[in-house]
Amino acid sequence: MSYLLVSPCRNEADYMRITLDSVVAQTAQPDLWVIVDDGSTDETPVILKQYAEKHSFIKVITRQDRGHRSVGPGVIEAFYHGYDQIDVSQFDFVCKFDLDLDLPPRYFETLIERMNANPRIGTCSGKAYFRDQKTGELVSEKCGDEMSVGMTKFYRRSCFEEIGGFVRQVMWDGIDCHKCRQLGWIAVSWDEPDLRFIHLRPMGSSQKGIFTGRMRHGFGQYFMGTGLLYMTASSVFRLFHPPYLVGGLAMWWGYVKSMLQKQPRFADKELVQFIREYQTQCLLKGKTAATEALNRQQEVVWKTTHS
C-alpha cells in the first residue's frame, strides 16, 4: 500500500523540523511527500532543501510569494498546486498534511491498517493535542470523532476522487466529511496512544491569532449551511474548552455576523439539506448515536456503487 503526503506551508521554520523528523521516523514512510512552499520568507526554504537532499521521498515545489499567509481557501490552492503536478493514480492513499505537527512513530502505519480492515472508511485521522504553555500538559483540541482533522486528512484515494476533493472555501475540512457520509463512506478519527499527535500551533491560530481563527470558523459554519440552533449549541460547548469563553463566543459571533451581512453560502443544496438533517439528529440523540445511525443508513448507498 502506497501513500502520498501533500503539505502546503509558508514560514514554518519554527515548527517544521519537528514535523519533518517525526515523518522521517515513521514505521511506514510516505512513498512521496510533496511540500509546497507557498512563498516563505523565513528559513523554511533552507530547511526544506536540507531534508530533500537527505530523503529521496521528499519533493519541494515553490510558489511565488503572495505577500501574506492565507488560510482556508489559500491553503487549498497551495495543496492543489502540488497535488495537480503528481500522477496520483499510483497511490492508494493521499493525505493533506500540515508542517506544524509532531506525530507518534506508528501514526501512518496505524491509519493504513484501519483502512485496510474496513473498506468503507474513506477518510480518517488521529486526534490533535496542544501543550499548555503554563503547565506543560497536553490538552485535547476536542475534535469530533465523526471527522478527520484538517491538519492531517488521510484519504483513500478513490474516496477523495468520488467526493470531488476539497472545496476551496474556509470550511473545506468539514464539508468533505459530510460529503463522504452522503456517498456512504465513513469519516472518523480516533483518540488512542498511537494516533495522538501534538499540534505545535493551536487550531485556528495560524493567521492573526486564535480569536480571528474562531470567528473564521463561525463564518465557515455559516457558509456550509449549519443552522443557527446547532451553531449556538456548538458554541456553548466550546465555551467550556480552551480557549475558555472567548473561543465559543468568537465562533458564534463569526456565524451571526456572516448571517447579518448575508454572506454567500454553499451552493450544493442537496448536501446542505443532508448536513442539516444530520445536525438535527445530533441535537436530538447526541453526536455519537446520530453518526452511528447515519453510517448504518448510508451503508446501502456505498454498497450500490462499490459491490
HURA-V484319 format. One record per residue. OMEGA is omega in radians with two decimals (none if undefined). D_CENTER is the distance of its C-alpha to the mean C-alpha in whole Angstrom. Layout:
omega:d_center
OMEGA:D_CENTER
OMEGA:D_CENTER
//
This chain:
omega:d_center
-3.09:22
3.10:20
-3.11:17
2.97:16
3.01:13
-3.04:12
2.96:12
-3.14:12
3.04:14
3.09:17
-3.11:19
-3.03:18
-3.09:21
-3.00:21
-2.83:18
3.13:18
3.12:21
3.14:19
-3.13:16
-3.14:18
-3.11:21
3.06:18
3.10:17
-3.10:21
-3.12:22
3.07:20
3.01:22
-3.11:21
3.07:20
3.05:18
3.05:21
3.10:19
3.13:17
3.12:17
-3.11:16
3.08:17
-3.03:19
3.07:18
-3.12:22
3.10:22
3.09:25
-3.08:25
-3.10:25
-3.12:22
-3.13:24
-3.13:27
3.13:24
3.13:22
3.13:26
-3.10:27
3.13:24
3.11:25
-3.11:28
-3.01:28
-2.99:25
-3.13:26
3.12:23
3.08:21
-3.10:22
3.05:21
-3.05:21
3.03:22
3.11:22
3.12:24
3.10:24
2.98:23
-3.14:24
3.05:21
-3.12:18
3.14:16
3.13:12
-3.10:11
3.12:13
3.09:14
-3.11:11
3.03:11
3.14:15
3.09:15
-3.08:12
3.05:15
3.06:18
-3.07:17
-3.07:16
3.13:19
-3.09:21
2.98:21
-3.02:22
-3.11:19
-3.13:22
-3.11:23
3.08:20
-3.10:19
3.05:15
-3.08:13
2.93:9
-2.90:7
-3.10:8
-3.08:9
3.05:13
-3.08:13
3.04:12
-2.99:15
2.92:15
-2.96:18
-3.11:20
-3.01:19
-3.05:15
3.08:15
-3.12:19
3.12:18
3.13:15
3.10:17
-3.11:20
-3.11:18
3.08:17
-3.12:21
-3.11:22
-3.06:21
3.10:20
3.10:19
-3.12:16
3.12:13
-3.10:10
3.09:10
2.92:9
-3.11:11
-3.12:11
3.00:10
2.97:14
-3.09:16
3.11:19
-3.03:22
-3.12:24
-3.03:27
-3.08:27
-3.12:25
3.07:23
-3.08:20
3.13:18
3.05:15
3.04:13
3.06:13
-3.07:10
-3.14:12
-3.05:13
-3.11:12
2.83:8
-2.99:6
-2.99:4
-3.07:1
3.06:4
-3.11:5
-3.12:5
-3.01:9
2.82:11
-3.01:14
-3.11:15
3.10:18
-3.13:15
-3.14:13
-3.13:16
-3.10:18
3.13:15
3.11:16
-3.08:12
2.98:10
-3.08:12
3.11:13
-3.03:13
-3.02:11
-3.13:10
-3.06:8
2.99:5
-3.14:8
-3.10:10
-3.11:9
3.08:9
3.11:13
3.06:14
-3.11:14
3.12:16
-3.13:18
3.05:19
3.09:19
3.07:17
3.00:15
-3.01:11
2.95:11
-3.07:11
3.10:14
-3.09:15
-3.04:18
-3.11:19
-3.04:18
3.07:15
3.13:15
-3.12:13
3.02:14
-3.00:12
3.08:15
-3.04:14
-3.08:13
3.04:10
-3.07:12
-2.99:14
-3.13:14
3.07:16
3.00:19
-2.97:19
3.12:17
3.10:19
3.13:18
3.14:14
3.04:15
3.12:17
3.09:15
3.10:13
3.07:16
-3.14:17
3.10:14
3.10:15
-3.14:18
-3.07:17
3.13:15
3.12:19
3.11:18
-3.09:22
-3.11:23
3.14:24
-3.14:21
3.13:19
3.12:22
3.14:22
3.14:18
3.10:20
3.08:22
-3.08:20
3.10:18
-3.00:22
3.10:23
-3.12:20
-0.17:19
-3.00:20
3.10:22
-2.99:24
-3.12:22
-3.14:19
3.14:20
-3.13:22
3.11:20
-3.08:18
-3.13:21
3.10:23
3.11:20
-3.06:20
3.11:24
3.11:24
3.13:22
-3.13:25
3.14:28
3.14:27
3.10:27
3.12:23
-3.12:22
-3.08:20
-2.98:18
-3.10:21
-3.03:20
-3.13:23
3.12:23
3.11:19
3.11:19
3.10:22
-3.14:20
-3.08:18
3.10:21
3.09:23
-3.13:20
3.08:19
3.11:23
3.09:23
3.13:21
-3.09:23
-3.00:26
-2.93:25
-3.01:22
-3.10:19
-3.12:20
-3.14:23
-3.13:21
3.13:18
-3.14:21
-3.14:23
3.11:21
3.08:20
-3.13:24
-3.03:25
-3.13:22
-3.13:24
3.11:27
-3.13:24
-3.11:23
-3.13:26
-3.07:28
-3.07:26
3.12:25
none:29
//
